[in-house]
Amino acid sequence: MKTMIAVEEIARQVLRNCSVSDAKYAGNYSVCGLAMRLRDLYKWEKELEPWVEEESTVLLEWIGRKEEEWDSLVDSDLEKITIQGVSYRPFDVEMINERLEPHGLCYGAGFVHGLKPTFFFAPLEEKKKVDGMEISILGRELARDLLTLPAMTQEYSILIRRESARLFLWNQIFFIKNSGREALRFALKGYGADDLDPASLQRNLNRICRDELETYIFHELGEIRETAFDREVWREIVSQLPHTLVEILVRSLKDILADTGKHGCLSHIIRQRKTSSLAFYTAFLDGLKKELFHELPAAFKRFTESEDWSLIEEASVSGYCRAKKHADTVISLFLEGKERSDLKKAEKEIEMQVLRPLGIKREI
């Protein structure tokens, strides 16, 4: 007979660790970036649809209470997760999930930008294998932090956060820059939706999200299987140079290598001739990744006129080769700096040799 599990108590423990992490790392974000994340957290807490916007006075009052909670937790430590009388460290994900999975539950923990700890807890709706990798599809989360992450690799399995993916996709569509709007319209047209018609977006969002979950799965698959950027060196760079342009650079390079490698999402899109997925990928390519992978938007523009997939294949190969070249340079400069015990010099050299030619430099 299966022993009952205290779901609400586990959710409370995970939520506390979420709040401790948010309290300690909220300062990592710009004012605008933090406001966006708080807006998402509010929608999750109140079970609102992605397109529902709360009155500003109500939202600001809630943010004020959230900041008071953070103030009370900023000096606190993460606590262990206790399940049926057994306590686990918050990053013992494998052991925790061994206890939770028989009850149809899943726990996630890891580190994201700036080494911020992230946690979530959700019902496990479906398990399947894709390309030999175990995929867990999660339902509405019972606990989460500031980050609306659609997917996460954990212990060589992939967790798809369906609810977060839905909100994440809506935000990408709603806040897209003008440079990506033409590709976005192309993508939405394939689903019978229009970015100028909110009602059509709302009607089609579930179908779009369901179909586009493959993109998140194959991105994570690409990250697991792509070896062009040595995994251990990458982790060391991120841990030694957090909150820097170099951290953003190596994360961007890793994403491009993952997507354009043979197991990645762009390669999957090309193989399956998924036109709307290609358009979404192009529309949402932004920031440093767009600078590093500038071939794709140009190739996509020509693709819309010819539907010649060889244009996209060539752009993908070119993007991979450039990202690989930059990754090799970063690794070499970092290891030289490590050997000299001068990572500050390595950081400056990486900025000079990789970022400055792209017109990117730190603000003084």
Summary of the structure (lengths in Angstrom):
residues: 364
radius of gyration: 21.1
end to end distance: 63.7
largest distance: 64.3
contacts: 1134
relative contact order: 0.08
helix: 64%
strand: 12%
